[in-house]
Amino acid sequence: MAHRCACEQSPQIGSICLYRELQVWRFDVKRSLYVLFALLAFGCSAATAGGKNVRIESADPPASCEQISVMTGYASSDGDNDEKVREKLRTQAAANGANYVRLDKLSGTSTVKEYTATAYKCPPGT
């Protein structure tokens, strides 16, 4: 028993050690939360900023553009409206490296609309 920690030798010292461990744990939790909030704030602002640089049109892109992906977005009468769906498509396109979205098809019912779009990466200045 000679190897016991000083915290285990008396109840008073043990409570001090427990208090210190709790302080360290609180600091670690706070630090982790701050990092998480910073990453969320940076990630959300980066996605929104990237989406603002994406053109969304019904027309074909210039011939110099390269097709990246086909995307689908939904709008419902109880939440998402057309503009929100367009913003989601812009954000998704920006995350894939595209800067131009062509709206291909609008289908659905009176309560749910489905947008199909194609994302393109165009050279700067086009």
C-alpha positions in Angstrom: 0.0 0.0 0.0 3.0 2.3 -0.1 2.2 3.2 -3.7 -1.1 4.8 -3.0 -1.7 8.2 -4.4 -1.7 11.1 -2.0 -5.4 11.7 -2.8 -6.3 8.3 -1.3 -4.5 8.8 2.0 -7.1 11.0 3.7 -10.7 11.9 3.0 -9.9 15.7 3.1 -7.1 15.4 0.6 -9.2 13.0 -1.5 -12.0 15.7 -1.8 -9.4 18.3 -2.8 -8.1 15.9 -5.5 -11.7 15.2 -6.7 -12.4 19.0 -6.9 -9.3 19.5 -9.0 -10.2 16.7 -11.3 -13.6 18.1 -11.7 -12.1 21.5 -12.5 -9.9 20.0 -15.2 -12.9 18.1 -16.6 -15.0 21.3 -16.8 -12.2 23.1 -18.6 -11.9 20.2 -21.1 -15.6 20.2 -21.7 -15.8 24.0 -22.1 -12.8 24.0 -24.5 -14.4 21.2 -26.5 -17.7 23.1 -26.7 -15.9 26.3 -27.8 -14.1 24.5 -30.6 -17.4 22.8 -31.7 -19.3 26.1 -31.8 -16.4 27.8 -33.7 -16.3 24.9 -36.3 -20.1 25.1 -36.7 -20.1 28.8 -37.1 -17.2 28.7 -39.6 -18.7 25.8 -41.5 -22.2 27.3 -41.8 -20.8 30.7 -42.9 -18.4 29.1 -45.4 -21.2 27.1 -47.0 -23.5 30.1 -47.2 -20.8 32.3 -48.6 -19.9 29.6 -51.2 -23.5 29.2 -52.2 -23.8 32.9 -52.9 -21.2 32.7 -55.6 -23.2 30.0 -57.5 -25.4 31.2 -60.4 -28.7 29.4 -60.8 -30.3 29.6 -64.2 -32.8 27.7 -66.4 -30.5 28.2 -69.5 -27.6 26.0 -70.5 -24.2 27.0 -69.2 -21.5 28.3 -71.5 -19.8 25.6 -73.6 -16.5 25.9 -71.6 -18.2 24.6 -68.4 -17.7 21.1 -67.1 -20.6 19.1 -65.6 -20.0 18.1 -62.0 -23.2 16.4 -60.7 -26.9 16.1 -60.9 -28.8 17.2 -57.8 -32.3 17.0 -56.5 -34.1 19.4 -54.1 -37.6 19.4 -52.6 -40.0 22.2 -51.7 -43.1 21.5 -49.6 -46.1 23.7 -48.7 -45.4 23.2 -45.0 -41.9 24.5 -44.9 -39.4 24.8 -47.7 -40.4 27.3 -50.4 -38.9 27.6 -53.9 -36.2 30.1 -52.8 -35.1 27.9 -49.9 -34.7 25.0 -52.3 -32.7 27.1 -54.7 -30.4 28.1 -51.8 -30.0 24.4 -50.9 -29.1 23.6 -54.5 -26.6 26.5 -54.5 -25.0 25.3 -51.3 -24.8 21.7 -52.4 -23.3 22.8 -55.8 -20.7 25.0 -54.0 -19.7 22.0 -51.8 -19.1 20.0 -54.9 -17.0 22.6 -56.5 -19.5 24.0 -58.9 -20.3 27.6 -59.6 -23.3 27.3 -62.0 -26.5 25.4 -61.6 -29.0 24.7 -64.4 -32.5 24.0 -63.3 -33.6 21.0 -65.4 -37.0 19.9 -64.3 -39.8 20.8 -61.9 -42.2 18.1 -61.0 -44.4 17.0 -58.1 -47.8 17.5 -56.6 -49.6 20.5 -55.2 -47.9 19.9 -51.8 -44.4 18.7 -52.8 -42.3 20.0 -55.6 -39.2 18.3 -56.8 -36.4 20.2 -58.5 -33.8 18.4 -60.6 -30.7 20.4 -61.4 -27.3 20.0 -62.9 -24.2 21.5 -61.4 -21.3 22.8 -63.5 -17.9 24.2 -62.9 -17.2 27.2 -65.2 -13.9 29.0 -65.8 -13.6 32.4 -64.2 -15.2 35.2 -66.2 -17.8 33.1 -68.0 
